[in-house]
Amino acid sequence: MIVKEFGKEWTKQHVLKSVLLFFMHFLILTLIVGVLLLWDKFNGFTAEMRLNGARYLYALFCLFLLTVIMYFYFLFENREMISSGRNIALLFTILDLYVIVACLVGSKLDVYARPVALVALLIYVLVDRRSAIFMNIMSALVVFIIDTVADVNMLNQTAYSSLMIAFSAGMLAIFFAGKARTRFRVVLIGLFVVLPIDMIVFLLEISLFVSGPTVTGLSVWQEILLNMGYGLFGGVSSTILFLAFLPLFEVIFNCLTVYRLRELTSSDAKILKKLKEEAPGTYNHSTMVATLAEACAAAIGENVDHARAAALYHDVGKLHYPEHFTENQGEYNLHDELTPELSADIIRSHAKDGYTLIKAHHLPDFLADIAIQHHGTLPIRYFYAKALKLTDGELNIEDFSYLGPKPQTKLAAIIMIADASEAAVRAVNARSPEETERAIRKVIEERMDLEQFAECDITMADLTKIRLALVNALTGVYHHRVQYPNIKYKRSADGTTKGENV
């Protein structure tokens, strides 16, 4: 039933694989929880299990139930997350990490000092908002189960307040994390979530208000202030640990976050810096395409940051033979000494070379995919036409075409169109909006005639919006300029400056 409902892409093998991976990670989580609960009870393990075995069985069943719920949530709401073993490992690694840290902090310091927003922030940045909301609930419940099993006396008071704090702090962190575009603002989120944490601590702990000292030797108000201080520590430590662990998750699981994306698109990024030094013409072209791709992505609702990154990296394969590409050449053209077949082979190789280079540097997969897709299976017209002049027989146009694949996503189609449009408008020296529009329309129609968009879900409405966005952007760049008069300035003996037409 499940397989049929999700169609051909989600086969029985997919279901079996994802179930096995979830079960494996459930066993790892169970082992971690078991060690945390029984760490100081191994010497009397048999007696402990005889006395409290039912409670541990209860905890095991609750963990299993939460794992099943977690699986079905992603199966129905975000199937892509459980189609990859790496993604499943990411979810459980974050959950396992939080359980360990929360239990250690809770036992060694205080339950209110736990980094309660850690899971929410990591999942939000590394995955998405909806998954972060769900995993925040799951992590709060897992730690609540551990609290209630570890200490029965905690059940009526601290465990419930800790559950409420973990849930509310994580949710608030998610709601405000979207505005945290810098690491410093993430720290401010930690300070912000402290407010509801401490308010909950105060209201829940005020029930202890009795005259005289508490069991800790402190007065009730001193105890409340101390717990609020722990709440402050928990909120701030959430963001500090988030910033500490985020780079590790980015590298280990090859996740693309807004922070890593900015590092990759900086002019100091390793490949881009090399491109700027060894192929300056290609680098300048790529930055122009990046501006155009941003406008196109915004027009059809695609990720603008991803569009910019893809545009900056789409031609990095030209680093292999930079001098063989027009934008990096001077007056001398190296292709004048080569056969059309060899020239075409060099030109089309930059797509695959870019894919290989990006993969070798362990950059995000979508950058490599767009690098190899941005020319699709288009013919290399210049060298095909040159070869036609040198032969009387028929030529196979596929020998002078890119190897593909065709664009698989809207983002790849955007880069294909923006890349060709920038070159086309510059080549025809278009200055008016009408001339620019004609050049861009020709680029899009040619690719439609050659069925370059047949394998992606881009629509005619999207193509119209892309065309209009490119016209506006390129008209602003290649616009008419005032012809400045040629004046020669001279300074007279009295110190005044005079000019005369030349």
DATA-V273805 format. One record per backbone hydrogen bond with DSSP energy under -0.5 kcal/mol. CO is the residue of the C=O (numbers start at 1). NH is the residue of the N-H. If there is no record, write none. Layout:
co->CO nh->NH
co->CO nh->NH
This chain:
co->1 nh->5
co->2 nh->6
co->3 nh->7
co->4 nh->7
co->7 nh->10
co->9 nh->11
co->11 nh->15
co->12 nh->16
co->13 nh->17
co->14 nh->18
co->15 nh->19
co->16 nh->20
co->17 nh->21
co->18 nh->22
co->19 nh->23
co->20 nh->24
co->21 nh->25
co->22 nh->26
co->23 nh->27
co->24 nh->28
co->25 nh->29
co->26 nh->30
co->27 nh->31
co->28 nh->32
co->29 nh->33
co->30 nh->34
co->31 nh->35
co->32 nh->36
co->33 nh->37
co->34 nh->38
co->35 nh->39
co->38 nh->41
co->42 nh->45
co->44 nh->48
co->45 nh->49
co->46 nh->50
co->47 nh->51
co->48 nh->52
co->49 nh->53
co->52 nh->55
co->52 nh->56
co->53 nh->57
co->54 nh->58
co->55 nh->59
co->56 nh->60
co->57 nh->61
co->58 nh->62
co->59 nh->63
co->60 nh->64
co->61 nh->65
co->62 nh->66
co->63 nh->67
co->64 nh->68
co->65 nh->69
co->66 nh->70
co->67 nh->71
co->68 nh->72
co->69 nh->73
co->70 nh->74
co->71 nh->75
co->72 nh->76
co->73 nh->77
co->74 nh->78
co->78 nh->81
co->78 nh->82
co->79 nh->82
co->80 nh->83
co->84 nh->88
co->85 nh->89
co->86 nh->90
co->87 nh->91
co->88 nh->92
co->89 nh->93
co->90 nh->94
co->91 nh->95
co->92 nh->96
co->93 nh->97
co->94 nh->98
co->95 nh->99
co->96 nh->100
co->97 nh->101
co->98 nh->102
co->99 nh->103
co->100 nh->104
co->101 nh->105
co->102 nh->106
co->103 nh->107
co->104 nh->108
co->105 nh->109
co->105 nh->110
co->110 nh->113
co->111 nh->114
co->114 nh->116
co->115 nh->118
co->117 nh->121
co->118 nh->122
co->119 nh->123
co->120 nh->124
co->121 nh->125
co->122 nh->126
co->123 nh->127
co->123 nh->128
co->128 nh->132
co->129 nh->133
co->130 nh->134
co->131 nh->135
co->132 nh->136
co->133 nh->137
co->134 nh->138
co->135 nh->139
co->136 nh->140
co->137 nh->141
co->138 nh->142
co->139 nh->143
co->140 nh->144
co->141 nh->145
co->142 nh->146
co->143 nh->147
co->144 nh->148
co->145 nh->149
co->146 nh->150
co->147 nh->151
co->151 nh->154
co->152 nh->155
co->154 nh->157
co->154 nh->159
co->157 nh->161
co->158 nh->162
co->159 nh->163
co->160 nh->164
co->161 nh->165
co->162 nh->166
co->163 nh->167
co->164 nh->168
co->165 nh->169
co->166 nh->170
co->167 nh->171
co->168 nh->172
co->169 nh->173
co->170 nh->174
co->171 nh->175
co->172 nh->176
co->173 nh->177
co->174 nh->178
co->176 nh->179
co->177 nh->180
co->179 nh->181
co->182 nh->186
co->183 nh->187
co->184 nh->188
co->185 nh->189
co->186 nh->190
co->187 nh->191
co->188 nh->192
co->189 nh->193
co->190 nh->194
co->191 nh->195
co->192 nh->195
co->192 nh->196
co->193 nh->197
co->194 nh->198
co->195 nh->199
co->196 nh->200
co->197 nh->201
co->198 nh->202
co->199 nh->203
co->200 nh->204
co->201 nh->205
co->202 nh->206
co->204 nh->207
co->205 nh->208
co->206 nh->209
co->208 nh->210
co->212 nh->220
co->214 nh->217
co->218 nh->214
co->219 nh->223
co->220 nh->224
co->221 nh->225
co->222 nh->226
co->223 nh->227
co->224 nh->228
co->225 nh->229
co->226 nh->230
co->227 nh->231
co->228 nh->232
co->229 nh->233
co->230 nh->234
co->231 nh->235
co->232 nh->236
co->233 nh->237
co->234 nh->238
co->235 nh->239
co->236 nh->240
co->237 nh->241
co->238 nh->242
co->239 nh->243
co->240 nh->244
co->241 nh->245
co->242 nh->246
co->243 nh->247
co->245 nh->249
co->246 nh->250
co->247 nh->251
co->248 nh->252
co->249 nh->253
co->249 nh->255
co->250 nh->255
co->255 nh->257
co->257 nh->261
co->258 nh->262
co->259 nh->263
co->260 nh->264
co->261 nh->265
co->263 nh->266
co->266 nh->269
co->269 nh->273
co->270 nh->274
co->271 nh->275
co->272 nh->276
co->273 nh->277
co->274 nh->278
co->275 nh->279
co->279 nh->283
co->280 nh->284
co->281 nh->285
co->282 nh->286
co->283 nh->287
co->284 nh->288
co->285 nh->289
co->286 nh->290
co->287 nh->291
co->288 nh->292
co->289 nh->293
co->290 nh->294
co->291 nh->295
co->292 nh->296
co->293 nh->297
co->294 nh->298
co->295 nh->299
co->296 nh->300
co->297 nh->301
co->297 nh->302
co->302 nh->304
co->303 nh->307
co->304 nh->308
co->305 nh->309
co->306 nh->310
co->307 nh->311
co->308 nh->312
co->309 nh->313
co->310 nh->314
co->313 nh->316
co->315 nh->318
co->316 nh->319
co->317 nh->320
co->319 nh->322
co->321 nh->324
co->322 nh->325
co->325 nh->328
co->326 nh->329
co->332 nh->330
co->332 nh->334
co->333 nh->336
co->334 nh->337
co->335 nh->338
co->339 nh->343
co->340 nh->344
co->341 nh->345
co->342 nh->346
co->343 nh->347
co->344 nh->348
co->345 nh->349
co->346 nh->350
co->347 nh->350
co->348 nh->351
co->348 nh->352
co->349 nh->353
co->350 nh->354
co->351 nh->355
co->352 nh->356
co->353 nh->357
co->354 nh->358
co->355 nh->359
co->356 nh->360
co->357 nh->361
co->358 nh->363
co->359 nh->362
co->364 nh->367
co->364 nh->368
co->365 nh->369
co->366 nh->370
co->367 nh->371
co->368 nh->372
co->369 nh->373
co->370 nh->374
co->373 nh->376
co->375 nh->378
co->376 nh->404
co->378 nh->402
co->379 nh->381
co->380 nh->384
co->381 nh->385
co->382 nh->386
co->383 nh->387
co->384 nh->388
co->385 nh->389
co->386 nh->390
co->387 nh->390
co->388 nh->391
co->395 nh->397
co->396 nh->399
co->397 nh->400
co->398 nh->401
co->400 nh->380
co->409 nh->413
co->410 nh->414
co->411 nh->415
co->412 nh->416
co->413 nh->417
co->414 nh->418
co->415 nh->419
co->416 nh->420
co->417 nh->421
co->418 nh->422
co->419 nh->423
co->420 nh->424
co->421 nh->425
co->422 nh->426
co->423 nh->427
co->424 nh->428
co->425 nh->430
co->432 nh->436
co->433 nh->437
co->434 nh->438
co->435 nh->439
co->436 nh->440
co->437 nh->441
co->438 nh->442
co->439 nh->443
co->440 nh->444
co->441 nh->445
co->442 nh->446
co->443 nh->447
co->444 nh->448
co->445 nh->449
co->446 nh->450
co->447 nh->452
co->448 nh->451
co->451 nh->454
co->452 nh->407
co->453 nh->456
co->459 nh->463
co->460 nh->464
co->461 nh->465
co->462 nh->466
co->463 nh->467
co->464 nh->468
co->465 nh->469
co->466 nh->470
co->467 nh->471
co->468 nh->472
co->469 nh->473
co->470 nh->474
co->471 nh->475
co->472 nh->476
co->473 nh->477
co->474 nh->478
co->477 nh->479
co->482 nh->484
co->485 nh->487
co->486 nh->502
co->487 nh->489
co->488 nh->500
co->490 nh->492
co->490 nh->498
co->492 nh->495
co->496 nh->492
co->498 nh->490
co->500 nh->488
